[in-house]
Amino acid sequence: AAQRLDRRARMEEEADWDPELPRDFQRAMDLSYFRGNAVGVRAAACKLPGAWDADMHLRSCIGGTDYVSRIPYARWDHTPYYDDHPEGWRFAKTCSRHGAFIEGVDLFDPKTFSLSVSESRSMDPHQRHILEVGYESLTRMGMKKGGLMNSSGSVYVGHSFGEFGFAEKSQEMTGPTGGAGCVAANRLFLPGHEG
């Protein structure tokens, strides 16, 4: 990549364009080689079915581990939604009763993030997951909870649409931001992080 950048820089200076390629195409190709400030990823964390570590999960997948299991009753009772006829189709029914599930979603500790118990119950499980995994990534980077206070940085979150809004909940489990996808990245600012 460095040789290509040097060659392209000389071409820019000498206006020596490749006659076989249009200039716009050459410029577009050059955008794939970023010349500005480099961004470094110092740490990463994840929770995946069967493993709480990306390396362990990758090694087990290479070994052929199957993480698919029956839907645990601790998650939900799937009996009313299950239809054992594989070719049939009925509204709000499924012929599948298996899936890959992340273990320990019920072990969220709200006090770690200065949340009340009632607020943590009303939070979408995706938001709890973002808090735990994001904080783990920061600690792997060497940051401590006290060191995060008033530190600046950016948080980027890829968040899928959750079905938490459709789940049956009691009245005390509802809140204005509990299921809102727009506050997912803001949740990581709870330990005092700014940006």
C-alpha positions in Angstrom: 0.0 0.0 0.0 2.9 2.4 0.8 4.5 1.8 -2.6 1.1 2.5 -4.3 0.7 5.7 -2.4 4.2 6.9 -3.3 3.5 6.1 -7.0 0.2 7.9 -6.9 1.8 10.9 -5.2 4.4 11.1 -7.9 1.6 10.8 -10.6 -0.3 13.6 -8.9 2.8 15.9 -9.0 3.8 15.0 -12.5 0.3 14.8 -13.8 1.2 11.4 -15.2 -2.1 9.7 -15.3 -2.6 6.2 -16.4 -4.2 6.6 -19.9 -6.2 3.3 -19.6 -8.2 4.5 -16.6 -10.4 7.5 -16.2 -9.1 10.1 -13.7 -12.2 9.9 -11.6 -11.8 6.1 -11.3 -8.2 6.5 -10.3 -9.1 9.1 -7.7 -11.8 6.7 -6.4 -9.3 3.9 -6.1 -7.0 6.1 -4.2 -9.7 6.7 -1.6 -9.3 3.2 -0.4 -5.8 4.1 0.7 -6.3 6.6 3.5 -3.5 9.2 3.8 -4.7 11.1 6.9 -4.3 10.4 10.6 -4.5 6.7 11.4 -7.1 5.4 13.8 -6.0 2.7 16.2 -8.2 0.1 17.9 -6.7 -0.6 21.3 -9.2 -3.0 22.6 -12.4 -4.9 21.6 -14.9 -7.0 23.5 -17.9 -9.1 22.7 -20.4 -11.6 24.0 -21.3 -14.4 21.7 -23.3 -17.6 22.1 -21.2 -20.0 24.0 -18.3 -17.7 24.7 -17.6 -14.3 26.2 -14.4 -13.8 24.3 -13.9 -13.5 20.5 -10.8 -15.6 20.3 -12.3 -18.4 22.3 -15.5 -18.2 20.1 -13.4 -18.4 16.9 -11.4 -21.3 18.1 -14.5 -23.2 19.1 -16.2 -22.5 15.7 -13.1 -23.7 13.9 -13.4 -26.9 16.0 -17.0 -27.3 14.9 -18.8 -26.4 18.1 -22.6 -26.1 17.6 -24.1 -23.4 19.8 -27.7 -24.0 18.8 -30.0 -25.3 21.5 -33.6 -25.4 22.5 -35.1 -22.1 23.5 -34.5 -21.9 27.3 -37.6 -21.4 29.4 -35.7 -18.7 31.3 -36.0 -16.6 28.2 -39.6 -17.2 27.3 -42.1 -20.0 27.0 -42.2 -20.7 23.3 -45.0 -23.3 23.6 -47.8 -21.0 22.5 -45.9 -19.9 19.4 -44.6 -23.3 18.3 -46.3 -25.1 15.4 -44.8 -28.6 14.8 -45.9 -28.7 11.2 -42.8 -27.6 9.1 -44.7 -26.8 5.9 -47.6 -25.0 7.6 -47.8 -21.3 8.1 -50.0 -19.6 10.7 -49.8 -16.0 12.0 -47.7 -15.6 15.1 -46.5 -19.2 14.9 -43.1 -20.8 14.1 -41.9 -24.3 13.4 -38.5 -23.6 15.0 -37.8 -24.1 18.7 -34.0 -23.7 18.5 -31.6 -20.8 18.5 -28.2 -19.6 19.6 -28.4 -17.6 22.9 -26.0 -15.5 24.9 -25.8 -16.8 28.4 -25.8 -14.6 31.4 -28.1 -11.8 30.2 -29.9 -11.9 33.5 -26.6 -11.2 35.4 -26.5 -7.5 34.7 -25.4 -5.4 37.7 -27.0 -1.9 37.6 -24.9 -0.6 40.4 -21.7 -0.9 38.3 -23.2 1.8 36.0 -25.0 3.9 38.7 -28.4 2.8 37.5 -31.4 2.1 39.7 -32.8 -1.4 39.7 -36.1 -0.2 38.2 -34.4 1.6 35.4 -32.3 -1.4 34.5 -35.4 -3.6 34.4 -37.0 -1.2 31.9 -33.9 -1.1 29.7 -33.8 -3.1 26.4 -31.4 -6.0 26.9 -29.5 -4.7 23.9 -28.7 -1.5 25.9 -27.6 -3.6 28.9 -25.4 -5.6 26.6 -23.9 -2.4 25.1 -23.1 -1.2 28.6 -21.4 -4.4 29.7 -19.4 -5.1 26.5 -18.5 -1.4 26.0 -17.2 -1.1 29.6 -15.3 -4.4 29.2 -13.6 -3.0 26.1 -12.6 0.2 28.0 -11.2 -1.9 30.8 -9.2 -4.1 28.4 -7.8 -0.8 27.0 -6.5 -0.1 30.5 -9.1 2.5 31.6 -10.6 2.3 35.0 -14.0 3.6 36.1 -12.4 6.5 37.9 -10.3 7.3 34.9 -13.3 7.5 32.7 -14.7 10.5 34.6 -14.5 13.6 32.4 -12.4 11.8 29.7 -13.3 12.5 26.1 -13.8 10.1 23.3 -16.1 8.9 20.6 -18.6 6.0 20.8 -19.9 4.3 17.7 -22.6 1.6 18.1 -24.0 -0.6 15.5 -27.5 -1.5 16.9 -30.1 -3.6 15.3 -33.8 -3.2 15.8 -34.9 -4.9 19.0 -38.2 -6.6 19.8 -38.1 -5.5 23.4 -40.9 -3.0 22.7 -43.2 -5.8 21.7 -42.5 -7.9 24.8 -45.1 -8.1 27.6 -44.0 -6.0 30.5 -45.5 -4.8 33.7 -46.2 -1.1 34.1 -43.1 -0.4 36.3 -40.9 -1.8 33.6 -41.7 1.0 31.1 -39.5 4.1 30.8 -38.9 6.8 28.2 -35.4 5.6 27.1 -35.6 1.9 28.0 -36.3 0.7 24.5 -35.2 3.7 22.4 -32.5 2.8 19.9 -31.4 6.4 19.6 -29.9 6.3 23.2 -27.9 3.1 22.7 -24.5 4.9 22.2 -25.4 7.4 25.0 -25.6 4.6 27.5 -21.8 4.1 27.3 -21.4 7.7 28.7 -22.8 6.6 32.0 -19.4 6.0 33.7 -18.6 9.8 33.3 -17.2 9.5 29.8 -17.7 12.7 27.6 -17.6 13.2 23.9 
